[in-house]
Amino acid sequence: QVRLVESGGGLVQPGGSLTLSCAASGSSITNFRMDWYRQAPGKERELVAIIFSSGRTNYVDSLKDRFTISRENAKNTVYLQMNSLKPEDTAVYYCHMFRINFGSYWGQGTQVTVSS
């Protein structure tokens, strides 16, 4: 059974940085597209960043200058480096794993709160 566990969230001051991790078990991530999503209170879940199995990345335009997604297949882990955090980045951040004909899997999320 595939399981995704996010970690690294917490409380950070505006302008600070956090790195989220998403550790997968039950399947290798090597051939899967890996995504980060977030959901702020009262809002719909939104895509933050994508990293394909090739290593190619896509970002929401508004975040690409501050966020970096990366993957370490040997550790079966995906990361999201977040810099210059703003209060509006406060949300639950979710890891998503997808491969056509193989499935779609979600983690339980990790809370990021940006506040002074």
HELIX and SHEET records of a PDB file:
HELIX    1   1 ASN A   73  LYS A   75  5                                   3    
HELIX    2   2 PRO A   87  ASP A   89  5                                   3    
SHEET    1   A 4 ARG A   3  SER A   7  0                                        
SHEET    2   A 4 LEU A  18  SER A  25 -1                                        
SHEET    3   A 4 THR A  77  MET A  82 -1                                        
SHEET    4   A 4 PHE A  67  GLU A  72 -1                                        
SHEET    1   B 6 GLY A  10  VAL A  12  0                                        
SHEET    2   B 6 THR A 110  VAL A 114  1                                        
SHEET    3   B 6 ALA A  91  ARG A  99 -1                                        
SHEET    4   B 6 ARG A  33  GLN A  39 -1                                        
SHEET    5   B 6 GLU A  46  ILE A  51 -1                                        
SHEET    6   B 6 THR A  57  TYR A  59 -1                                        
SHEET    1   C 4 GLY A  10  VAL A  12  0                                        
SHEET    2   C 4 THR A 110  VAL A 114  1                                        
SHEET    3   C 4 ALA A  91  ARG A  99 -1                                        
SHEET    4   C 4 GLY A 103  TRP A 106 -1                                        
END                                                                             
